[in-house]
Amino acid sequence: MKLAIVVLAHDRPAQLARLLSVLRHPDARAYLHLDRRVALEPFTEALADADIGEVTWLSRHATSWASPQLVDAALEGLRRSVADGCDYFLLISGRDFPLRPVGEIVAFAEAAGSRSYVESFPLPDPRWRLGGRDRTDFYTYTVRGRRETCVPRGEDTSHLNRKGRLLNAMLRLRGLGRPTRRFPAYARPCGGSQWWNLSRAAAEHVLAFLDEHPDYRRYHEHSLAPDEIFFQSILAGTGFAERAEVVDDSLRFMRWRRDESHPRVLGIDDLPAMLESEALFARKFDATVDDAVLARLGERVTA
């Protein structure tokens, strides 16, 4: 049994080194992606000073929030680890931390076998604005490093301020002549958490699906936050879910504030709920805000 842990990181070098150090295990291998927009040296220095074992560095992409490059980074890790013969595959961020010793996580993956864990729900769904149509039917563009979604004519724009309406008018001009955007007919759109836990069969299905449908990645060039649609639709929106078990669960502990697009930073007060959960990892943490919770978790998972 060989477990692949794909890590997407973009900041906090020392915190990343702490994470990788507790993931050391003879049956686990870390695949690290570092955002291309940040300097490499602080990370190589932090990792060199830590006992992290073997780590495979991935090609770097500029992974801004809600960008398709987040999908590319995850895919890079999946392709490399499949080629290396790994049997089970997890995607986490550099701000995550395990809630169990890595040996227990390896055992969980081995027991899961052909079962995958991916949060997924069919779209449209009321938990997302417009049911998620802004992700599947509207064009999103990168403007000065930010992802901006064009609200087409006939849709409600009352949520936009004056600056937003001006930007939207410019995006409409940019999209002139483009066809109406529709999700590819060979899959059903599904949404869910970015973070996945995949069997070997699921990983191979994702890669084979992309070989068969190269236009699928091109479609997501204009998706808002495609990392929350891309893998979910391949696994839960195709016939794969009828042949293999895909459990609607990301196995991640997160807490959200109302109407926030990012999970809340976890602290020591959240520790009891984390430890009572069935999750493998919790996110997200910030050692500069609350280091005590990471210290306590570190003691737990290395005991």
C-alpha positions in Angstrom: 0.0 0.0 0.0 1.4 3.4 -1.0 -0.4 6.6 -0.1 0.1 9.7 -2.2 -0.5 13.1 -0.4 -0.6 16.0 -2.9 0.0 19.3 -1.1 -0.9 22.7 -2.6 1.1 25.4 -0.8 1.5 29.1 -1.2 2.6 30.6 2.1 3.9 29.9 5.6 7.1 28.0 4.9 7.7 27.0 8.6 4.1 25.8 8.9 4.4 23.8 5.7 7.6 22.2 7.0 5.8 21.2 10.2 3.0 19.7 8.2 5.3 17.6 6.0 7.3 16.5 9.0 4.3 14.8 10.6 3.3 13.2 7.3 6.5 11.1 7.2 5.7 7.4 6.8 7.3 4.5 4.9 4.1 4.0 3.0 3.3 7.6 2.3 4.8 10.0 -0.2 4.3 13.7 -0.4 3.9 15.6 -3.7 4.4 19.3 -3.2 3.2 22.1 -5.4 4.3 25.6 -4.5 2.6 28.6 -6.0 4.8 30.1 -8.7 4.1 33.6 -7.5 6.1 33.2 -4.3 9.8 33.0 -3.8 11.2 29.5 -3.6 14.2 30.0 -1.2 12.2 30.5 2.1 10.5 27.2 1.5 13.6 25.2 0.5 15.4 26.6 3.6 12.4 25.7 5.9 12.1 22.2 4.5 15.9 21.6 4.6 15.9 22.4 8.4 13.0 20.0 9.1 12.8 16.2 9.2 10.4 15.8 6.2 11.9 12.8 4.4 11.4 12.3 0.7 9.2 14.9 -1.0 8.5 15.1 -4.8 8.4 18.7 -6.1 5.8 19.4 -8.8 6.0 21.9 -11.6 4.9 25.2 -10.4 1.7 27.1 -11.5 0.4 30.5 -10.6 -2.4 29.3 -8.4 -4.5 32.3 -7.6 -7.8 31.8 -5.8 -10.6 30.3 -8.0 -8.3 29.9 -11.0 -8.1 26.8 -13.3 -4.4 26.6 -12.4 -5.4 25.1 -9.1 -6.9 22.2 -11.1 -3.7 21.9 -13.1 -1.6 21.7 -9.9 -3.8 19.0 -8.5 -3.7 17.1 -11.8 0.0 17.3 -11.9 0.2 15.6 -8.5 -2.3 13.0 -9.5 -0.5 12.1 -12.7 2.9 11.9 -11.0 1.7 9.7 -8.2 -0.3 7.4 -10.4 2.8 7.0 -12.6 4.8 6.2 -9.4 2.4 3.3 -8.6 0.6 4.8 -5.6 -2.6 3.1 -4.5 -4.6 5.9 -2.8 -4.5 9.7 -3.3 -5.3 12.6 -1.0 -5.3 16.3 -1.9 -4.6 18.8 1.0 -3.3 22.3 1.3 -0.3 23.6 3.1 -2.6 25.1 5.7 -4.1 21.7 6.6 -3.0 19.5 9.5 -3.8 15.8 10.2 -6.2 14.9 13.0 -4.8 11.3 13.2 -1.3 9.9 13.1 -0.2 9.3 9.5 -0.1 5.6 10.1 -3.8 5.6 10.8 -4.4 7.6 7.7 -2.5 5.0 5.7 -4.5 2.3 7.3 -7.7 4.2 6.5 -6.8 4.4 2.8 -5.9 0.7 2.7 -9.2 -0.2 4.2 -11.1 2.1 1.8 -9.8 0.0 -1.1 -11.9 1.0 -4.1 -14.0 3.5 -2.1 -13.4 7.2 -2.7 -14.5 10.2 -0.6 -15.4 13.3 -2.5 -18.0 15.9 -1.4 -20.4 16.2 -4.4 -23.9 17.5 -5.1 -25.7 17.9 -8.4 -26.0 21.4 -9.8 -27.9 23.6 -9.6 -28.0 23.6 -5.8 -29.3 26.3 -3.5 -26.2 26.3 -1.3 -24.4 28.2 -4.1 -25.3 31.6 -5.5 -27.7 31.2 -8.5 -27.5 27.5 -7.8 -24.0 27.5 -9.3 -25.1 28.7 -12.7 -22.5 31.5 -12.5 -19.9 28.7 -12.5 -21.3 26.6 -15.3 -23.1 29.0 -17.6 -21.3 32.4 -17.1 -17.8 33.2 -18.5 -15.1 34.0 -15.9 -11.9 35.8 -16.9 -8.7 36.6 -15.1 -8.4 40.4 -14.8 -5.2 41.8 -13.2 -4.7 38.5 -11.3 -8.3 38.2 -10.1 -11.0 36.0 -11.3 -14.0 38.1 -12.5 -17.3 36.6 -13.6 -19.3 38.3 -16.4 -23.0 38.5 -15.7 -24.7 38.2 -19.1 -27.6 40.3 -20.3 -31.0 39.3 -18.8 -29.5 38.3 -15.4 -29.8 40.2 -12.2 -26.9 42.6 -11.6 -28.4 44.4 -8.6 -25.6 42.9 -6.4 -23.0 44.9 -8.3 -21.8 48.3 -7.2 -20.9 51.1 -9.7 -17.4 49.8 -10.2 -18.7 46.2 -10.6 -21.2 47.3 -13.2 -18.5 49.1 -15.2 -16.2 46.0 -15.0 -19.1 43.8 -16.1 -19.8 46.0 -19.1 -16.2 45.6 -20.1 -16.4 41.8 -19.7 -19.5 41.7 -21.9 -17.5 43.5 -24.6 -14.7 41.0 -24.1 -17.1 38.1 -24.6 -18.8 39.4 -27.7 -19.0 36.6 -30.3 -18.5 33.8 -27.8 -21.1 31.0 -27.9 -23.5 30.6 -25.1 -21.7 28.7 -22.3 -23.0 25.3 -21.5 -21.6 22.5 -19.4 -20.2 19.6 -21.5 -23.1 17.2 -22.3 -21.0 14.0 -21.6 -21.1 14.7 -17.8 -23.5 16.1 -15.2 -22.3 19.2 -13.4 -21.6 18.5 -9.7 -20.1 20.7 -7.1 -18.4 20.2 -3.8 -15.3 20.8 -1.7 -12.0 21.0 -3.5 -10.3 18.4 -1.3 -10.5 14.8 -2.4 -9.6 11.2 -1.3 -9.4 8.9 -4.3 -8.9 5.2 -4.9 -6.6 4.0 -7.6 -9.6 3.2 -9.8 -11.0 6.8 -9.3 -7.6 8.4 -10.1 -7.3 6.3 -13.3 -10.8 7.2 -14.3 -10.1 10.9 -14.0 -7.0 10.6 -16.2 -8.7 8.4 -18.8 -11.7 10.8 -18.9 -9.4 13.7 -19.6 -7.6 11.8 -22.3 -10.9 11.0 -23.9 -12.3 14.6 -23.5 -9.5 17.1 -23.9 -12.0 19.9 -24.3 -13.1 19.4 -20.7 -10.1 21.3 -19.3 -10.5 24.0 -22.0 -14.1 24.5 -20.9 -13.0 25.1 -17.3 -10.6 27.9 -18.4 -13.6 30.1 -18.0 -15.1 28.5 -14.9 -15.3 30.3 -11.5 -13.5 28.1 -8.9 -13.3 25.1 -11.2 -11.5 23.1 -8.4 -15.0 22.8 -6.9 -16.5 21.4 -10.0 -13.8 19.7 -12.1 -13.1 16.5 -10.3 -16.6 16.3 -8.7 -18.3 16.2 -12.1 -15.9 13.5 -13.5 -16.4 11.2 -10.5 -20.1 11.8 -9.5 -21.4 13.1 -12.8 -20.4 10.2 -15.0 -21.1 6.5 -15.0 -18.1 5.9 -12.7 -20.2 6.5 -9.6 -22.4 3.6 -10.7 -19.5 1.2 -10.9 -17.5 2.3 -7.8 -18.5 3.8 -4.5 -18.0 7.5 -4.2 -18.9 8.7 -0.7 -20.2 12.3 -0.4 -17.7 13.4 2.2 -14.4 15.3 1.9 -13.1 13.9 5.3 -12.0 17.5 6.2 -13.0 19.5 9.3 -13.8 23.1 8.4 -15.8 25.9 9.9 -17.3 28.7 7.9 -18.7 32.1 8.7 -21.9 33.1 6.9 -21.4 34.4 3.4 -17.6 33.9 3.5 -15.8 32.3 0.6 -12.9 30.9 2.8 -13.1 28.7 5.9 -12.4 30.3 9.2 -8.9 30.0 10.7 -9.1 27.3 13.4 -7.9 27.8 17.0 -7.5 26.0 20.3 -11.2 26.5 21.1 -12.0 24.3 18.1 -9.9 21.4 19.2 -12.6 19.4 21.0 -14.9 19.4 17.9 -12.0 18.6 15.6 -11.0 15.5 17.7 -14.6 14.3 17.9 -15.0 14.5 14.2 -14.4 11.6 11.7 -12.2 13.8 9.5 -8.7 12.9 8.5 -7.5 16.5 8.3 -8.7 19.9 9.5 -8.3 23.3 7.8 -7.3 25.9 7.9 -4.6 26.9 10.4 -2.4 29.9 10.8 0.5 29.6 13.2 0.9 33.3 13.4 -2.7 33.5 14.7 -2.9 30.4 17.0 0.2 28.2 17.3 -1.1 26.4 20.3 -3.6 24.4 18.4 -0.9 23.1 16.0 1.3 22.3 18.9 -1.4 20.2 20.5 -2.3 18.5 17.3 1.4 17.8 16.6 1.7 16.1 20.0 -1.4 14.0 19.3 -0.4 12.8 15.8 3.3 12.0 16.7 2.7 10.3 20.1 
